[in-house]
Amino acid sequence: MEAFMEKSVKNIPNAKQVTIAQLNDVKPLLMKGADDDDDDHGHNDAGSEKSDEHHHHGDYNMHLWLSPEIARASAVAIHEKISGTYAAKSSQT
């Protein structure tokens, strides 16, 4: 999880959270292949002393927003979570 999210998420009950990186359909898509190291993000490194270096994110590619497959799986999981929440609320009334 991004460091800036920890404070925001701690006030949300677990029943209302979806951890996208842990979804069964998403987790395998996050694994980095051997050819995924050319991760320049469109940075303009002209004149930079470190222009030949790349930043790394560990064993996982956590750029969730760049994958249509991850976006679809995330949307389905969020829909299911919201649908379950509303179904539970409507059955209580």
Secondary structure, 3 states (H helix, E strand, C coil): CCHHHHHHHCCCCHHHCCCHHHCCCCHHHHECCCCCCCCCCCCCCCCCCCCCCCCCCCCECCCHHHCHHHHHHHHHHHHHHHHHHHHHHHHHC
